[in-house]
Amino acid sequence: MEEFPVVFAASPSPSGKDEEMVQGDLVPRLLKATPYPAGGLGPKAGSAEANPPTWPESVKIFRKGDDYAAIDQIYEEMKSLDKGQFSKSRYAIFFEAAPGKIHEVDVRIGYYTSVYGLGRHPADTEVRSVTSTNETPHPELGSLQNFWRSVENLQTGGHLTYCLEGKGGMLWAVSQAAPLRRVIVNNNLFLWYFRLPPQGVAATDGRYPNQGVVLDYDGWVKLGYVNPIGDFASGGYMANVKVNGEVNLGSQQQFFARNCEATKWAKVCPGAPHQQAPKGPVYNSLETSQVIAEKPFIIKESERFKLVVPSVYDHRSGVDFNVLEEEVRDFEGVFVAQPRDSAATINQKLAEGKDVVFTPGIYQLTETLEMNRSGQVLLGLGFATLVSPPSDTPCVQVGDTAAAARISGLMFEAFYRPLGGKNPQSLGAGPEALLRLGNGAASRDATRANCWTFIHDCFARVGGQEAPFTAKDELDGSRPCGEDALTEARCRNMVQINQPCVAGDNLWLWRADHWLSDRYLVYNHENFCSTGLHVAKQAHHVTMYGLFVEHVLSDMTLWEGEDGTTFFYQSELPYDGMDEATASSKSVAPFKSCGYRVGEDVQRHLAVGVGVYAYFRDHDVTVPAGIQAPDRDGVKFQNALTKFLNGGPKTFKEGQCLLQCEKRYGRIQCVIQKGSRKIGNNTDSDKDAPHWASG
């Protein structure tokens, strides 16, 4: 695998020759006093909510010694690429705290499944093993589509199957939208899937995938795979995680760790106590994170559920598992929403001043959810998904009067319009954004902790759930369904920030490039979305920890606000981007944009560990630069890269078991363009290597 950015923010980092420390004076301290507890929301209207609430069937709560059979049933339903990846099911699995005891169960996690502990401290809830593995026999697909799964607030070990060079541990083979948070790992943590020779492996162990479906192990080795075979993986994110052993990144293309600790890192992290880290552009280490608050979580005490809203910190290093009493809110002030609840009902609860927990499911909104009270929390469980209203308005709008909001654990999805025989280009552009913070009139003081809003584990998607207009089988050209079943999802921006003092903590903003499975691909600008993240001019002091933006049709990220910071960024340009001649023939815009753009009026900006990757599948597109920014000393990029991944249509070669791209379409002419100044090489100079630059 190529070595792309790994970023360690406030995490103990790996030792080696490829590490670069980010100088402290580049990341200024902002807050006057921390920690700052969020506290309560103040008086609420309406009656108190029931505690314990009525949980739907999509929420499973286990005491120690319960029958755990439902966990494997969920996994069997949600594990596969074909049926799980775009399933309409969602699940949250809770384990009650049992200090000093272990839930004797091996938990395997598939799509749209989250596993949580209910104790105040992760060590209060120990589960024997928790695993995300690969359900494909093909190493080149590997974990590349292991999305939408998570583990939070528990302690766990590793399954005995996963042992490399005599070292066992937890296997968490994932890519985007698969966070680990507030977790203690007893031994080692493997962030990739490795295939070992069959000798000594129990073929009856259901946790070890069948090696022979496509090609046996020896066959992969003969094709040039290293022994042991490391499956492709393109992650990933973890925060507030303590590993009592080694973190092994293996074949991961890139990874981001914030405020994590480990005895050793075998391959980037902010807020990690700096112990050992590799040198050079691949690994980026920051001794502390900047302004941060951990994600809200749920605990259960004396049969009552409570919502913990963690304090705000500035320049924190390492893990923090403490819970202050001021951070705890009783569920009598929390509305537990279910998909059957109308948007009007949820808005009424928000207007009463209550926090809202969304149980797993898909919420077909008929109006925008409005957050207008400071300090409110929206918390999704099990990848609860909000679909934007048909009226082309956002899923969620945060008002200018609402400071210190927390929006966590939610998916935002663009509404699907039945086409009814119409050309998708005849439809409007869709909502301005799926998640919109502020209307441009908010005033905030970045030195005050109670001014900061936090977005945790929020994932936006345009397309994927339903068949787009031109989706067809990559190999035989067949369509997935009849014309009358085709739909189109559209929006202009996935996330738009129009107010100051916002911190994003693990965002994946994805214009879907496929549907149903990896075989059915999207063409010709369907699933239209212009920009993933737009930070407007009014939005000063916006920070992003772990930002992933992919396949949109203009700038992946457009940042116009002052004093912005990004720690780790990954983007892929659109597979179906068009050159000028093709775009003109189809009456659409050619792709002339970039992976990360800083507005021409911006004076101060910092981004560390920025990767922009090109795979132009359909047309030979030339991109002027991976990153475009004004040529000012206050605008800084440290360890940015561009990489040609692939290009051109794929063909199947007998005996290879691989889809090959022969034409190698596309190029990025430089890594960074500041004004007219170009920094870094053209990807054509070496299409097999990443190209690094700082400036």
Summary of the structure (lengths in Angstrom):
residues: 695
radius of gyration: 23.5
end to end distance: 26.3
largest distance: 69.0
contacts: 2689
relative contact order: 0.11
helix: 8%
strand: 39%
